[in-house]
Amino acid sequence: MKMWHTLVTLALLITLRILDPFLLESSRLSFFDYLQRSQEPVVSEQIVLIDIDEDTLAELGQYPIPRDVMADEIIKLQESIVAFNILFSEKDRFGGDAKFADTLFGMNSIVAIAPSNRTNTLSRPRSIGVATFGERDAIEFRPRLEGMLFAQPSIMDAAIGYGTIASANDVDGIIRRAPLLENFEGKMYPGFALDILRVAAGDISYQISTDDYGIQFVRIPKFDSVKTDSNGNVNIAFWNEFKRYSFTELDKVPAGSIAIVGTTFEGSTVVSTPLGAMYPHDVQANLLKTMIGGIVITRAPEFMIYELAATILLSLIIIFALIKISIPITGIGFVGLSAGAVYSAKYLFETEFFLLDPVFLVISLVLVFAHGSFIQFYSNFKQKQQIKGQFGTYLSPDMVDMLVKDPSLMKLGGDRKEMTFLFMDICGFTPISEHYKNNDDPEGLVELINEYLNEMTKIILANGGTIDKYMGDCIMAFWNAPLPCENHAEMAVKSAIEIEEKTNELKQRYKERGLPDINVGTGVNTGDCIVGNMGSETRFDYSVIGDAVNLAARLEATAARGDYKEYKTIISSFTNDQINLPTKSIGKIKVKGKDEEIEIFTPSYK
């Protein structure tokens, strides 16, 4: 497994964002809802809500309330603007339409009309003036409605304004947006809240601005432009609070208010919004307050490009950090980046009302960090297993633990460095072998050799040496790799001395067992060599090569033999120059392949 696999994960995540499945979109919308809920509530003094509630039904009768009765009540609002978020599409069963229309005629009133799959009357209301500025007609950017439910003709004629009550539900069924315009029979009809704003301004028309990509904004001349998306929808700010009055308390409504009438009795329609369940006239009130307050909640198309770019950049930073830095430190950075993304999105909403999505970014960082961390963890685990497998039998457990904790102490692949090398083997091995052969005990010979080499191995490992290999009854070891050892020459000589002492101890033990005498010859040399992984791609060993290694082997072949039979340990002058142990010169020898003689020494510890 390689770290580049995380790039595949990142690419899949980017593809997923472009496809934008339901769960991803709904999580993004839920975060946008959180941004709305985190806003401080704004109390509106001008807009009030009139509720046809349980008290209203108890006093005025069942719903729908007879329109002549409604007329007697709404006359109390003649000094205010009254907007009915109620459909008057059917005739009053009590024949009160005429009286209701007469009452509306003298008031600033707006009635609701609603998109439908049918149209309830052949009569069409008078047109409200509209002017479009731009290369393309705004009607091109709104879907054509199949039908429209209008108020009864007399009521439509009496009201000063009308508007469609519609909303743009998102994939999760929550209302966050509403259209300001609707297309029916080739004409543009204003949204309910938009026409309330027109009536409040005293204007007779509204203006639409378009470009090649869609609708830009809708404007009532006396108010600031209301920016929309390309289809004429407005994101609603739902954090407003409104004073509420029962329909039986209309005399308490302050003069000059904009009063929006709707139903709240048990069984009334409620809709889902970012701030929870609301009644439809609450939604219209919030939309109206959004436009009056000039609040433009923006989710521009290019925001997605910014989010994808940030996701890619921060994910690459996480991947790079995992390669160069430890997982815990990268984890702290990952948490900081994620928190920073959420805070930035929240800050931009609070200051600019921009809707930026940190959810996908955080999800991506979590998955990239988790994937990258797993790869790093697994790679480290495999590396530690490799180190244990490669060095577990050649180094002391403490040294293996050091390599496992800090693999950088070991550089594989071939480095040139100064090291000290020790070769040792058993002298007089033939008589021992013959003894076991004569006794038909080959297993006993193997057991003896293993016992002896085990004792010598303990000495070498205890002194920080690395066992390179076992060659029959011979051990090859070195110091200063893979872990550094500043006094490598002295530690090697110390090991040679202890090997000779341990051999003398074992000789007495073997004598008691009736075995022939046993001796050891050890050669030690210091010099430069190449150390690293040697072998093929499929099989290799951590080992050393160089003339200095060969010289140590030749010194071992000289020790305890011939003219140097009394000298069980021979060290070169190169090693002798680097140690603080007592030694004595025992002459010079000419090594095969070398022109000059080399002075040799032996420890003078006796």
C-alpha positions as CSV (number, residue, x, y, z in Angstrom):
1,M,0.0,0.0,0.0
2,K,1.3,3.4,-0.9
3,M,0.3,6.9,0.2
4,W,-0.7,7.8,-3.4
5,H,-3.8,5.6,-2.8
6,T,-5.2,8.5,-0.9
7,L,-5.2,10.4,-4.1
8,V,-7.6,7.8,-5.5
9,T,-9.8,8.3,-2.4
10,L,-9.7,12.1,-3.0
11,A,-10.6,11.7,-6.7
12,L,-13.6,9.5,-5.8
13,L,-14.7,12.1,-3.2
14,I,-14.6,14.9,-5.8
15,T,-16.6,12.8,-8.2
16,L,-19.1,12.1,-5.5
17,R,-19.5,15.8,-4.8
18,I,-20.1,16.5,-8.5
19,L,-22.8,13.9,-8.6
20,D,-24.1,15.3,-5.3
21,P,-26.3,12.4,-4.0
22,F,-29.2,13.0,-1.7
23,L,-27.3,12.3,1.6
24,L,-24.5,14.7,0.6
25,E,-27.0,17.4,-0.4
26,S,-29.1,17.0,2.6
27,S,-26.1,17.2,4.9
28,R,-25.1,20.5,3.3
29,L,-28.6,21.9,3.6
30,S,-28.7,20.9,7.3
31,F,-25.5,22.9,7.9
32,F,-27.1,25.9,6.2
33,D,-30.1,25.4,8.5
34,Y,-27.7,25.5,11.5
35,L,-26.4,28.8,10.3
36,Q,-29.9,30.2,10.3
37,R,-30.6,28.8,13.8
38,S,-27.4,30.4,15.1
39,Q,-28.5,33.9,14.2
40,E,-29.8,36.3,16.8
41,P,-33.6,36.7,16.5
42,V,-34.7,40.0,14.9
43,V,-38.0,41.3,16.1
44,S,-40.2,43.0,13.5
45,E,-42.3,45.9,14.7
46,Q,-44.0,46.6,11.3
47,I,-45.1,43.1,10.2
48,V,-47.6,41.3,12.4
49,L,-49.3,37.9,12.1
50,I,-53.1,37.4,12.4
51,D,-54.0,33.9,13.4
52,I,-57.3,32.3,12.7
53,D,-56.9,30.1,15.8
54,E,-59.0,27.9,18.1
55,D,-60.3,31.0,19.9
56,T,-61.4,32.4,16.6
57,L,-63.4,29.3,15.8
58,A,-64.9,29.2,19.2
59,E,-66.1,32.8,18.8
60,L,-66.9,33.0,15.1
61,G,-67.9,29.5,14.1
62,Q,-66.3,26.8,12.0
63,Y,-63.8,27.3,9.3
64,P,-64.1,28.7,6.7
65,I,-65.5,31.7,8.5
66,P,-68.4,33.2,6.7
67,R,-67.1,36.1,4.6
68,D,-69.6,38.6,5.9
69,V,-68.4,37.8,9.4
70,M,-64.8,38.3,8.2
71,A,-65.8,41.6,6.7
72,D,-67.1,42.8,10.0
73,E,-63.7,42.0,11.6
74,I,-61.2,43.1,9.1
75,I,-62.7,46.6,8.9
76,K,-60.7,47.1,12.1
77,L,-57.5,46.9,10.0
78,Q,-58.5,49.7,7.6
79,E,-55.5,51.8,8.7
80,S,-53.1,48.9,8.0
81,I,-52.1,46.7,5.1
82,V,-53.9,43.4,5.3
83,A,-52.7,40.4,3.3
84,F,-54.7,37.2,3.3
85,N,-52.6,34.1,3.0
86,I,-55.9,32.3,2.5
87,L,-57.4,31.2,-0.8
88,F,-60.8,32.6,-1.6
89,S,-61.0,30.4,-4.7
90,E,-64.5,29.1,-3.9
91,K,-67.7,31.0,-3.4
92,D,-68.8,31.7,0.1
93,R,-71.4,29.2,1.1
94,F,-73.3,31.9,3.0
95,G,-73.3,34.4,0.2
96,G,-71.0,36.8,1.9
97,D,-68.6,37.5,-1.1
98,A,-70.2,40.8,-2.0
99,K,-70.0,42.3,1.5
100,F,-66.4,41.0,1.8
101,A,-65.4,42.5,-1.5
102,D,-67.0,45.9,-0.6
103,T,-65.0,45.9,2.6
104,L,-61.8,45.1,0.8
105,F,-62.4,47.8,-1.8
106,G,-61.7,50.6,0.7
107,M,-58.6,49.0,2.2
108,N,-54.9,48.2,1.3
109,S,-55.5,44.5,0.8
110,I,-53.7,41.7,-0.9
111,V,-55.2,38.3,-1.6
112,A,-53.5,35.0,-2.3
113,I,-53.6,33.1,-5.6
114,A,-52.0,29.6,-5.9
115,P,-50.3,27.5,-8.6
116,S,-52.4,24.4,-9.3
117,N,-53.1,21.7,-11.9
118,R,-56.4,23.4,-12.7
119,T,-57.8,26.9,-13.1
120,N,-60.9,27.7,-11.1
121,T,-62.3,30.7,-13.2
122,L,-62.3,32.1,-16.7
123,S,-61.9,35.6,-15.2
124,R,-58.4,37.0,-15.1
125,P,-57.4,39.7,-12.7
126,R,-56.1,43.1,-13.9
127,S,-52.5,43.1,-14.7
128,I,-49.9,44.5,-12.3
129,G,-47.3,46.6,-14.2
130,V,-44.0,44.9,-14.8
131,A,-40.9,46.0,-16.7
132,T,-38.1,43.7,-17.7
133,F,-34.5,45.0,-18.3
134,G,-32.1,42.8,-20.1
135,E,-31.5,40.8,-23.2
136,R,-33.9,38.1,-22.4
137,D,-37.5,38.0,-21.1
138,A,-37.8,36.9,-17.5
139,I,-40.6,34.5,-18.4
140,E,-38.0,32.2,-20.1
141,F,-36.5,31.4,-16.7
142,R,-39.7,30.4,-14.9
143,P,-41.5,27.1,-15.6
144,R,-44.9,27.4,-17.2
145,L,-47.7,26.6,-14.7
146,E,-50.6,24.3,-15.8
147,G,-53.2,26.2,-13.8
148,M,-53.9,28.9,-11.2
149,L,-56.4,29.2,-8.4
150,F,-57.6,32.8,-8.3
151,A,-59.8,34.4,-5.6
152,Q,-63.4,34.9,-6.6
153,P,-63.6,37.7,-9.3
154,S,-65.4,40.2,-7.1
155,I,-62.7,39.7,-4.4
156,M,-59.9,39.9,-6.9
157,D,-61.3,43.2,-8.3
158,A,-61.7,44.7,-4.9
159,A,-58.2,43.9,-3.6
160,I,-55.4,46.3,-4.4
161,G,-52.9,43.5,-4.9
162,Y,-52.5,39.7,-5.3
163,G,-49.7,37.3,-5.3
164,T,-48.9,33.6,-5.6
165,I,-48.3,31.5,-2.5
166,A,-45.7,29.0,-3.5
167,S,-42.4,27.8,-2.2
168,A,-39.4,25.9,-3.6
169,N,-39.0,22.7,-1.5
170,D,-35.5,21.2,-1.3
171,V,-34.7,17.5,-1.6
172,D,-35.4,17.0,2.1
173,G,-38.8,18.7,1.9
174,I,-37.8,21.8,3.9
175,I,-38.7,25.2,2.6
176,R,-35.7,27.5,2.3
177,R,-36.5,29.4,-0.8
178,A,-39.5,31.0,-2.5
179,P,-40.1,32.2,-6.0
180,L,-40.9,35.9,-6.5
181,L,-42.4,35.3,-9.9
182,E,-44.6,32.7,-11.6
183,N,-45.3,32.1,-15.3
184,F,-48.9,31.5,-16.2
185,E,-50.4,31.8,-19.6
186,G,-47.4,33.8,-20.9
187,K,-47.7,36.4,-18.1
188,M,-45.6,37.0,-15.0
189,Y,-47.5,36.9,-11.7
190,P,-45.8,38.4,-8.6
191,G,-45.2,36.3,-5.5
192,F,-47.4,37.1,-2.5
193,A,-44.7,38.8,-0.4
194,L,-43.5,40.7,-3.4
195,D,-46.9,42.3,-4.0
196,I,-47.2,43.1,-0.3
197,L,-44.0,45.0,-0.7
198,R,-45.3,46.8,-3.8
199,V,-48.5,47.8,-2.0
200,A,-46.5,49.0,1.0
201,A,-44.4,51.1,-1.3
202,G,-47.4,52.6,-3.0
203,D,-46.0,51.5,-6.4
204,I,-48.1,50.3,-9.3
205,S,-45.4,48.1,-10.8
206,Y,-42.2,46.2,-10.3
207,Q,-39.1,45.7,-12.3
208,I,-37.1,42.6,-13.4
209,S,-33.5,42.5,-14.5
210,T,-32.1,39.6,-16.5
211,D,-28.9,38.5,-18.3
212,D,-28.1,35.6,-20.5
213,Y,-28.0,33.2,-17.6
214,G,-31.2,34.1,-15.8
215,I,-33.0,36.5,-13.6
216,Q,-30.7,38.8,-11.6
217,F,-33.0,40.8,-9.3
218,V,-36.5,42.1,-8.8
219,R,-37.1,45.6,-7.7
220,I,-39.8,47.8,-6.3
221,P,-38.7,51.3,-7.2
222,K,-39.0,52.7,-3.6
223,F,-37.0,49.7,-2.2
224,D,-33.6,48.3,-2.8
225,S,-33.2,45.5,-5.4
226,V,-34.1,42.0,-4.2
227,K,-31.4,39.7,-5.6
228,T,-32.6,36.3,-6.7
229,D,-31.1,33.2,-8.2
230,S,-31.2,32.7,-11.9
231,N,-34.8,31.3,-11.6
232,G,-36.1,34.1,-9.6
233,N,-36.0,32.4,-6.2
234,V,-35.0,34.1,-2.9
235,N,-33.4,32.5,0.1
236,I,-35.5,33.3,3.1
237,A,-34.0,34.6,6.4
238,F,-36.1,32.7,9.0
239,W,-34.6,34.2,12.2
240,N,-37.4,36.9,12.5
241,E,-39.9,37.2,15.3
242,F,-43.4,38.7,14.8
243,K,-46.1,39.8,17.1
244,R,-49.1,37.6,16.8
245,Y,-52.8,38.4,17.3
246,S,-55.9,36.3,17.2
247,F,-58.4,37.1,14.5
248,T,-60.6,38.1,17.4
249,E,-58.1,40.7,18.6
250,L,-57.9,42.9,15.5
251,D,-58.7,46.0,17.4
252,K,-55.3,45.6,19.2
253,V,-53.2,45.6,16.0
254,P,-51.2,48.8,15.8
255,A,-52.2,51.2,13.0
256,G,-49.9,51.2,10.0
257,S,-48.9,47.5,10.4
258,I,-48.6,45.0,7.6
259,A,-50.9,42.3,8.9
260,I,-50.6,38.8,7.3
261,V,-53.6,36.6,8.0
262,G,-53.4,32.8,8.1
263,T,-54.8,29.8,9.9
264,T,-53.3,28.2,13.1
265,F,-56.2,26.2,14.5
266,E,-55.7,22.5,15.1
267,G,-55.4,20.7,11.8
268,S,-54.0,23.7,9.9
269,T,-51.2,23.2,7.4
270,V,-47.7,23.5,8.7
271,V,-44.5,23.4,6.7
272,S,-40.9,22.5,7.6
273,T,-38.3,25.3,7.7
274,P,-34.7,25.6,8.9
275,L,-36.1,26.8,12.3
276,G,-38.7,24.1,12.6
277,A,-42.4,23.8,11.7
278,M,-44.1,27.0,10.8
279,Y,-47.5,28.1,9.4
280,P,-47.5,29.3,5.8
281,H,-48.2,32.9,6.7
282,D,-45.1,32.8,9.0
283,V,-43.1,31.8,5.9
284,Q,-44.5,34.8,3.9
285,A,-43.8,37.1,6.8
286,N,-40.2,36.0,6.9
287,L,-39.8,36.4,3.2
288,L,-41.3,39.9,3.3
289,K,-38.9,40.8,6.2
290,T,-36.0,39.4,4.3
291,M,-36.7,41.7,1.3
292,I,-37.4,44.8,3.5
293,G,-34.2,44.2,5.5
294,G,-32.2,43.9,2.3
295,I,-30.8,40.5,3.5
296,V,-29.4,38.6,0.5
297,I,-28.5,35.0,1.4
298,T,-26.2,34.0,-1.4
299,R,-25.4,30.6,-2.7
300,A,-23.6,31.4,-6.0
301,P,-22.8,28.7,-8.5
302,E,-19.1,29.4,-8.3
303,F,-19.1,28.6,-4.6
304,M,-19.0,24.9,-5.5
305,I,-15.7,25.5,-7.4
306,Y,-14.2,27.3,-4.4
307,E,-15.2,24.5,-2.1
308,L,-13.8,21.8,-4.4
309,A,-10.5,23.8,-4.7
310,A,-10.2,24.1,-0.9
311,T,-11.0,20.4,-0.5
312,I,-8.3,19.4,-2.9
313,L,-5.7,21.8,-1.5
314,L,-6.3,20.9,2.2
315,S,-6.5,17.2,1.5
316,L,-3.1,17.4,-0.3
317,I,-1.7,19.3,2.8
318,I,-3.0,16.4,5.0
319,I,-1.4,13.8,2.7
320,F,1.9,15.7,2.6
321,A,1.8,16.1,6.4
322,L,1.2,12.4,6.9
323,I,4.3,11.6,4.7
324,K,6.6,14.1,6.5
325,I,5.1,14.4,10.0
326,S,3.8,11.9,12.6
327,I,0.1,10.9,12.6
328,P,-0.7,12.6,16.0
329,I,0.7,16.0,14.9
330,T,-1.1,15.7,11.5
331,G,-4.2,14.8,13.4
332,I,-4.0,18.1,15.3
333,G,-3.6,19.9,12.1
334,F,-6.5,18.0,10.6
335,V,-8.7,19.0,13.5
336,G,-7.5,22.6,13.1
337,L,-8.2,22.7,9.4
338,S,-11.7,21.2,9.9
339,A,-12.6,23.6,12.7
340,G,-11.2,26.5,10.6
341,A,-13.4,25.5,7.6
342,V,-16.5,25.4,9.8
343,Y,-15.7,28.7,11.5
344,S,-14.9,30.4,8.2
345,A,-18.3,29.3,6.7
346,K,-20.1,30.5,9.9
347,Y,-18.2,33.9,9.8
348,L,-18.9,34.5,6.1
349,F,-22.6,33.8,6.7
350,E,-22.8,36.1,9.7
351,T,-21.0,39.0,7.9
352,E,-21.9,38.5,4.2
353,F,-24.8,36.0,4.3
354,F,-22.7,33.7,2.0
355,L,-23.7,30.0,2.1
356,L,-20.4,28.1,1.9
357,D,-20.4,24.4,2.5
358,P,-17.7,23.0,4.9
359,V,-19.5,19.7,5.4
360,F,-18.1,18.1,2.2
361,L,-14.6,19.5,3.0
362,V,-14.7,18.1,6.5
363,I,-16.0,14.7,5.4
364,S,-13.2,14.6,2.7
365,L,-10.5,15.5,5.3
366,V,-11.8,12.9,7.7
367,L,-11.7,10.2,5.0
368,V,-8.4,11.3,3.5
369,F,-6.8,11.5,7.0
370,A,-8.3,8.2,8.0
371,H,-7.1,6.5,4.8
372,G,-3.7,8.1,5.0
373,S,-3.3,7.3,8.7
374,F,-4.2,3.7,8.1
375,I,-1.6,3.5,5.3
376,Q,1.0,5.1,7.5
377,F,0.1,2.9,10.4
378,Y,0.2,-0.2,8.3
379,S,3.4,0.8,6.6
380,N,5.0,1.5,9.9
381,F,3.7,-1.8,11.3
382,K,5.2,-3.7,8.3
383,Q,8.5,-1.8,8.6
384,K,8.7,-2.7,12.3
385,Q,7.9,-6.3,11.5
386,Q,10.6,-6.3,8.8
387,I,13.1,-4.8,11.2
388,K,12.2,-7.4,13.9
389,G,12.4,-10.2,11.3
390,Q,15.7,-8.9,9.8
391,F,17.5,-8.0,13.0
392,G,15.8,-9.9,15.8
393,T,18.3,-12.7,15.7
394,Y,21.3,-10.5,15.1
395,L,20.8,-7.6,17.6
396,S,20.0,-7.5,21.2
397,P,16.3,-6.9,22.1
398,D,17.0,-3.4,23.3
399,M,18.7,-2.5,20.0
400,V,15.9,-4.0,18.0
401,D,13.4,-1.9,20.1
402,M,15.5,1.2,19.3
403,L,15.3,0.5,15.6
404,V,11.5,-0.2,15.8
405,K,10.9,3.1,17.6
406,D,13.2,5.1,15.3
407,P,13.8,3.4,11.9
408,S,15.7,6.4,10.7
409,L,18.6,5.1,12.8
410,M,18.9,2.4,10.1
411,K,19.7,3.5,6.6
412,L,19.2,0.6,4.2
413,G,20.7,0.3,0.7
414,G,24.4,0.8,1.2
415,D,26.3,3.4,3.1
416,R,30.1,3.8,3.4
417,K,31.2,4.2,7.0
418,E,33.9,3.2,9.5
419,M,33.1,0.1,11.4
420,T,34.8,-2.6,13.5
421,F,34.6,-6.3,12.5
422,L,35.0,-9.5,14.6
423,F,35.5,-13.0,13.3
424,M,35.7,-15.9,15.7
425,D,35.7,-19.7,15.3
426,I,36.4,-22.8,17.2
427,C,40.0,-24.1,17.1
428,G,40.4,-27.9,17.5
429,F,37.0,-28.6,16.2
430,T,38.1,-31.8,14.4
431,P,38.8,-33.8,17.6
432,I,35.5,-32.8,19.0
433,S,33.7,-33.9,15.8
434,E,35.6,-37.2,15.8
435,H,34.5,-37.7,19.4
436,Y,30.8,-37.5,18.5
437,K,31.3,-39.5,15.4
438,N,32.9,-42.3,17.3
439,N,30.0,-42.2,19.7
440,D,27.4,-42.1,16.8
441,D,26.0,-38.9,18.3
442,P,25.7,-36.3,15.5
443,E,22.8,-34.6,17.4
444,G,25.2,-34.2,20.4
445,L,27.6,-32.3,18.1
446,V,25.0,-30.0,16.9
447,E,23.8,-29.4,20.5
448,L,27.3,-28.6,21.6
449,I,28.0,-26.1,18.7
450,N,24.6,-24.4,19.4
451,E,25.4,-24.2,23.1
452,Y,28.8,-22.6,22.4
453,L,27.6,-20.2,19.7
454,N,24.7,-19.2,21.9
455,E,27.1,-18.1,24.7
456,M,29.3,-16.2,22.3
457,T,26.3,-14.5,20.7
458,K,25.1,-13.3,24.1
459,I,28.5,-11.6,24.6
460,I,28.4,-9.9,21.2
461,L,24.8,-8.6,21.6
462,A,25.4,-7.5,25.2
463,N,28.2,-5.3,23.9
464,G,26.1,-3.7,21.1
465,G,27.3,-5.8,18.2
466,T,25.4,-7.0,15.2
467,I,25.6,-10.7,14.2
468,D,26.1,-10.7,10.5
469,K,26.0,-14.5,10.0
470,Y,26.9,-17.9,11.4
471,M,29.2,-20.0,9.2
472,G,29.4,-23.5,10.8
473,D,31.3,-22.9,14.0
474,C,32.3,-19.4,13.0
475,I,30.6,-16.1,13.9
476,M,30.9,-12.9,11.9
477,A,29.9,-9.7,13.8
478,F,30.3,-5.9,13.4
479,W,29.8,-2.7,15.3
480,N,28.5,0.9,14.4
481,A,25.7,-0.4,12.1
482,P,22.8,-0.3,11.9
483,L,22.9,1.7,15.1
484,P,25.7,4.1,15.7
485,C,28.4,3.2,18.2
486,E,31.0,5.8,18.9
487,N,33.4,3.3,20.7
488,H,32.9,0.5,18.2
489,A,36.5,-0.6,18.2
490,E,36.7,-0.8,22.0
491,M,33.4,-2.7,22.2
492,A,34.6,-5.2,19.7
493,V,37.9,-5.9,21.5
494,K,36.0,-6.1,24.8
495,S,33.8,-8.8,23.2
496,A,36.8,-10.7,22.0
497,I,38.3,-10.7,25.5
498,E,35.0,-11.9,27.0
499,I,34.7,-14.6,24.3
500,E,38.2,-15.9,25.3
501,E,37.3,-15.8,29.0
502,K,34.0,-17.6,28.4
503,T,35.7,-20.2,26.2
504,N,38.1,-21.0,29.1
505,E,35.1,-21.4,31.4
506,L,33.4,-23.7,28.9
507,K,36.6,-25.8,28.4
508,Q,36.4,-26.8,32.1
509,R,32.8,-27.7,31.7
510,Y,33.4,-29.7,28.6
511,K,36.4,-31.5,30.2
512,E,34.1,-32.7,33.0
513,R,31.8,-34.1,30.3
514,G,34.7,-36.0,28.8
515,L,35.0,-33.9,25.7
516,P,38.3,-33.0,23.9
517,D,39.9,-29.6,24.6
518,I,38.4,-26.6,22.8
519,N,39.9,-23.2,21.9
520,V,38.8,-20.1,20.1
521,G,40.5,-17.8,17.6
522,T,39.3,-14.2,17.2
523,G,40.3,-11.5,14.7
524,V,39.3,-7.8,15.1
525,N,39.8,-5.0,12.5
526,T,38.6,-1.4,12.1
527,G,38.1,0.3,8.7
528,D,35.8,1.6,6.1
529,C,33.3,-0.6,4.3
530,I,30.0,-0.6,2.6
531,V,27.1,-1.6,4.8
532,G,23.5,-2.2,3.8
533,N,21.1,-4.7,2.2
534,M,23.1,-7.1,0.0
535,G,21.5,-9.7,-2.4
536,S,18.8,-9.8,-4.9
537,E,15.3,-8.2,-5.1
538,T,13.7,-11.4,-3.7
539,R,16.3,-12.4,-1.1
540,F,18.8,-10.1,0.7
541,D,20.7,-9.8,3.9
542,Y,21.9,-6.8,5.9
543,S,25.7,-7.2,5.6
544,V,29.1,-5.6,5.0
545,I,31.7,-5.8,2.3
546,G,35.2,-4.3,1.9
547,D,38.9,-4.9,2.5
548,A,38.6,-4.1,6.2
549,V,36.1,-7.0,6.5
550,N,38.5,-9.4,4.7
551,L,41.4,-8.3,6.9
552,A,39.4,-9.2,10.1
553,A,38.7,-12.6,8.6
554,R,42.4,-13.2,7.9
555,L,43.3,-12.1,11.4
556,E,40.9,-14.7,12.8
557,A,42.5,-17.4,10.6
558,T,45.8,-16.4,12.1
559,A,44.8,-16.4,15.8
560,A,45.5,-19.5,17.9
561,R,47.3,-21.1,15.1
562,G,50.9,-21.7,14.0
563,D,53.3,-19.1,15.3
564,Y,50.4,-17.3,17.0
565,K,49.0,-20.4,18.8
566,E,49.2,-18.6,22.2
567,Y,47.4,-15.6,21.0
568,K,43.7,-16.3,21.0
569,T,42.7,-12.7,20.0
570,I,44.5,-10.7,17.4
571,I,43.6,-7.1,16.6
572,S,45.0,-4.9,13.9
573,S,46.9,-1.6,14.4
574,F,43.8,0.2,12.9
575,T,41.7,-1.1,15.8
576,N,44.5,-0.7,18.4
577,D,44.8,3.0,17.6
578,Q,41.2,3.6,18.7
579,I,41.0,1.7,22.0
580,N,42.0,2.5,25.6
581,L,42.6,-1.1,26.6
582,P,46.0,-2.5,27.4
583,T,47.5,-4.4,24.4
584,K,50.9,-5.5,23.2
585,S,52.4,-5.9,19.8
586,I,53.0,-9.4,18.7
587,G,54.7,-8.7,15.3
588,K,53.8,-7.9,11.8
589,I,52.2,-10.0,9.1
590,K,51.7,-9.7,5.4
591,V,48.2,-10.1,4.4
592,K,47.3,-11.7,1.0
593,G,46.6,-9.0,-1.5
594,K,48.5,-6.3,0.4
595,D,52.1,-5.2,-0.2
596,E,52.8,-3.7,3.1
597,E,53.0,-5.6,6.4
598,I,50.4,-4.9,9.1
599,E,51.3,-4.7,12.8
600,I,49.1,-6.9,15.0
601,F,48.4,-6.7,18.7
602,T,46.8,-8.9,21.4
603,P,45.1,-7.8,24.6
604,S,47.6,-7.8,27.6
605,Y,45.0,-8.4,30.2
606,K,46.8,-11.4,31.8
